[in-house]
Each structure stands twice: as C-alpha cells, then as structure tokens.
Amino acid sequence: MNAAMIEQVEAFPDTTITLSNGKKIVVQESMESVQQLTTAFYRRIGLIGLSAKEGDE
C-alpha cells in the first residue's frame, strides 16, 4: 500500500485505513503499528527528518 495515499486511520475496533480516493481497507495491524510503519516510510524517503524524536510527526 502506498503510505502517501493514506488519509485517515481509525479503530472501529478493527483498524480501518481510508485512502485519499475514498476506498476503505481493513487491516490486521493496530492503529499504532500503521502509524509507526507510515512514519518509518516517510523517514526513509526523506519527508520526515532523521533528527525528529520518536512520537513527533
């Protein structure tokens, strides 16, 4: 999944990702895990500086 397409992540209690095109995807990962994976992706491609502290978005 392209992390840049993620518009919203919610827990209903299942984790549901809403994409920018309006599609919704239910995933097994927790909301926190999706957030961590997305942040790691943004760091890898340089959209978030490597000096940012954990928890900073």
N, C-alpha and C positions, 0 to 999 in steps of 0.2 A: 504494500500500500504506500502511496506517495504521501508522506507526512505533510507536505505543503498543501495538500487538499483538505486536511482536517480543519473543520470549522468549529466543532464542539464535541466534547467527550462528556458523557453522563453515565451515572449508575442508576438503573431502574429496578432491581438490583443488578441485572446483567449490564455489563459495560457496553454502551452503545455509542458508536462514533458517527457523527453527522458530517458528511463531506460538503464541500462548497457547492457541489451540483445538486444538493438536496437528498442524495441517497443516504440511507442509514445502514450501518453494518454492526452486528452484534459480535463481540469478540470474547475469548476466554480470559484474556488478561485483565487485571484490575485497572481501575482508572489511574491509579498512581503509576503502575507499570507502563501504561500507554504514555503518560506524561514524561516519564524518565526516558523511554525509548525515543520519543519525539525530540526532547531536549538534546539527547546524545546525537541524533541525526543532524540537528541544526548546528551543533558544535563542530561536527565532522565536516560539514560543508561551509563553515565559516560565518554563519548568520548570527551565532552567539559566540562572543569572545571566550577564549580558553581561560581567562582570568576570572570569569564570573563564578561566584560562590555557588555551592550546591544549594538548590532551592530558589535561586534567582532565575527569573525567566526573562 
